[in-house]
Amino acid sequence: MKKKVIVGLSGGVDSSVAVHLLIQQGYEVEGLFMRNWDSSINNDVLGNQEINNNICPQEQDYMDAQAVAQKLNIKLHRVDFVQDYWDYVFKHFLDEYEKGRTPNPDILCNKYIKFDKFMEYALKNLKADYIAMGHYAGVRYNDKFKEYEMIRAVDQNKDQTYFLCQLTQNQLSKTLFPLQALTKPEIRKIANDLNLVTADKKDSTGICFIGEREFTKFLQNYISNQPGDIVDIKTNLVIGKHIGVMYYTLGQRKGLNLGGMNEPYYVAKKDIDKKIIYVCPASDESYLLSSSCIVNKINWTVELNNYFKNKNSFECSAKFRYRQDDVSVKLIKLNDEEYLVEYETKTKAITPGQEAVFYLNEICIGGGVIDKVMQNAL
């Protein structure tokens, strides 16, 4: 009997080709379209004008998913996770920004929605054996250690293991990633050969619930302005005003509105309590450099004892943001909740609230939240 796979069919080219590949591999395949955001639930905040702007065009995505399902002759289901997304992703997103931190909602969406609520629905309600996604990543079983390993995609430019670092062994055991060995051009060629409506569809970028709008304007709908001073960190002089510390991120240069200065400035430090943004001339990046940080809420995708002699102190590589080149790091366990992460090469704009994701060669071994950064010049 064929194994049944439910594919997260998003209306994009990647998940479309994932369906085709799984059919070719002999699985019984069905699609499941997720609806995770609905502007109308915030009618009191956004107003009718915002809703009518169709900021996150999920209905068009759904129609594209329907067209792909019809073309590939599979059944398509639709499920609503709007409340779950609000509770587990968006509320945390807002809470972190109010604290002056910079969260990554895509990682939370994978952890709590796609590989939790979606997986539960597919396995229980649709009687699936596995779920599959159009992510650029892979899963393999290590016979020696009797556990699953999440591995990077062949297309390093598209690899998405960074966003999947919170997955567990149970989730990996029930997940297929059919795109691991393919590059984006190869995927588009397959879609064109199949004459799929998504073949040349533009990749989605950014955060779905924000859409094409300016990020700060979106946040202002939920977090009230808290004006304060912009201070030159080198001279301690006030050189401008801002509308709220939480709207800015470390290393940001655009949007500071510091007219009349001799050169651009970047955000070097934030003080949420005093409502101060500290900035420095772009010619001096020393205030963005650090050599260590503390990471907490770490999820290990594998059992560390299988890969390191001492899981309390070991070396591997890390990414502190998506598509960043790997940085060689040493991890030192501080307690059950935290690790000190040291890096020999001073690294720029490590940002509290973002995720540090750890690798051993091609294996993504886990990731956690950057809690504190030891900046060299501060």
Secondary structure, DSSP 8 states (H G I E B T S, - for coil): ---EEEEE--SSHHHHHHHHHHHHTT-EEEEEEEE---GGGGHHHHHHHHHHTTSS-HHHHHHHHHHHHHHHT--EEEEE-HHHHIIIIIHHHHHHHHTT----HHHHHIIIIIIIIHHHIIIIIS--SEEE---S-EEEEETTTTEEEEE--S-TTT--GGGGTT--HHHHHTEE-TTTT--HHHHHHHHHHTT-TTTT-----S-TTTTTS-HHHHHHTTS--B-EEEEETTT--EEEEESBGGG--TT--TT---TT-SS-EEEEEEETTTTEEEEEETT--GGGEEEEEEEEEEEESS-GGGT-S-TTEEEEEEESSTT---EEEEEEE-SSSEEEEEEEEEEE---TTSEEEEEETTEEEEEEEEEEEEETT-
